[in-house]
Amino acid sequence: MKEQDLKDLLSRPELNKSAIADKMYPNNKYARTTLNNKLKENQYGNDSVRRLGDDDLLKAWEVLKELADAIYSKAPQQ
């Protein structure tokens, strides 16, 4: 998954970014803020900019795949 792909997916109103962030960063008290800062590439402190890294993209892919699998498992049987 590419960074822009993730940004496009998470901009969809159907997806709850807060719940996705909680699953991506389960030990982070401020998971939603962390994800939003990385999505917006906000500056942190004096000079560092928060960006999505490869590990963030992998975590997001795993969370979204789990969601997709759960949806597909409930598909109507033909």
Sequence and secondary structure as in RCSB ss.txt:
>XXXX:A:sequence
MKEQDLKDLLSRPELNKSAIADKMYPNNKYARTTLNNKLKENQYGNDSVRRLGDDDLLKAWEVLKELADAIYSKA
PQQ
>XXXX:A:secstr
  HHHHHHHHTSTTS HHHHHHHHSTT TTHHHHHHHHHHT EETTTEE    HHHHHHHHHHHHHHHHHHHHTS
   
